[in-house]
Amino acid sequence: MEKSEQDPDRYETISIESKIREGVFHKVVKDLENGKAVSCSCKCWSKGNKPCFGMKSIGI
């Protein structure tokens, strides 16, 4: 998630509600140059680099 802090003009952080757990939000980092998700705060991404629903909804 550090990428969004390094260059705020290139990355945007988007909160997307989890489809599985009510009230839980994924913080997805989107690359504004290509429109794709590059990182997420969820366990799927942080523990296995597997794209979650939130990332897929933005585009990988």
C-alpha positions, 0 to 999 in steps of 0.5 A: 500500500506504500505505492499510494503514498509515494506518488499520490498523482499516480495512485488512488485508494478506493474503498470497496465493501466486501461481498462476504463480510458485511461492514468490512471494506477493502482498500484497493490501490488503483494505478491511474495511468492504466486503470488497474488495481495494483494492491489491496488491504485484504488477506487474499492479496497480502498473504498470497497475492491473489486478486480479491473481488474488490480488485477484480471489480476495478480491473487487474 
